[in-house]
Amino acid sequence: MKRIDVHYGGEQYSIGEETYEEIAGQIAAALASGHGWITVNDGEGAPRPAHLLISPGVPIALIPIPDAPEDDGAAEGAFTPS
């Protein structure tokens, strides 16, 4: 997986180097204890850590972004002249 995009508070953040299952588990654990924090990246380019408070009633969305498929030189369905 390339990264996980996180939508929180009307903003977009990202997480790299962790799986969807790991992040979903951290969120579930935070909710089970009443609240908690997860660390995400803010901005593009050099990552800047941002800490999001996870608590009941606060919407959060996780969007897994897969790695790009390996390019074998021919795009599927692409026109190839004879």
TAGISUL-V598319 format. One record per pair of residues at least 4 apart in sequence whose ideal C-beta (glycine too) atoms are under 7 Angstrom apart, sorted by the first residue. I is the first residue (numbers start at 0). GAP is how many residues later the second one is. If there is no record, write none. Layout:
i=I gap=GAP
i=I gap=GAP
This chain:
i=0 gap=18
i=0 gap=19
i=0 gap=63
i=0 gap=65
i=0 gap=66
i=1 gap=63
i=1 gap=64
i=1 gap=65
i=2 gap=11
i=2 gap=12
i=2 gap=13
i=2 gap=62
i=3 gap=10
i=3 gap=11
i=3 gap=16
i=3 gap=19
i=3 gap=58
i=3 gap=59
i=3 gap=60
i=3 gap=61
i=4 gap=7
i=4 gap=9
i=4 gap=58
i=4 gap=60
i=5 gap=7
i=5 gap=8
i=5 gap=9
i=5 gap=34
i=5 gap=54
i=5 gap=56
i=6 gap=5
i=6 gap=54
i=7 gap=5
i=7 gap=44
i=7 gap=52
i=12 gap=27
i=12 gap=28
i=12 gap=29
i=12 gap=37
i=13 gap=26
i=13 gap=27
i=14 gap=8
i=14 gap=25
i=14 gap=26
i=15 gap=25
i=17 gap=4
i=17 gap=5
i=19 gap=4
i=19 gap=42
i=19 gap=44
i=20 gap=4
i=21 gap=4
i=22 gap=4
i=22 gap=15
i=22 gap=39
i=23 gap=4
i=23 gap=38
i=24 gap=4
i=25 gap=4
i=25 gap=12
i=26 gap=4
i=26 gap=11
i=26 gap=27
i=26 gap=33
i=27 gap=4
i=28 gap=4
i=28 gap=7
i=29 gap=5
i=29 gap=6
i=29 gap=8
i=29 gap=24
i=30 gap=23
i=30 gap=25
i=34 gap=18
i=34 gap=19
i=34 gap=20
i=35 gap=18
i=36 gap=14
i=36 gap=15
i=36 gap=16
i=36 gap=17
i=37 gap=14
i=37 gap=16
i=38 gap=10
i=38 gap=12
i=39 gap=10
i=39 gap=12
i=40 gap=6
i=40 gap=7
i=40 gap=8
i=40 gap=9
i=41 gap=6
i=41 gap=8
i=42 gap=5
i=53 gap=4
i=53 gap=6
i=73 gap=4
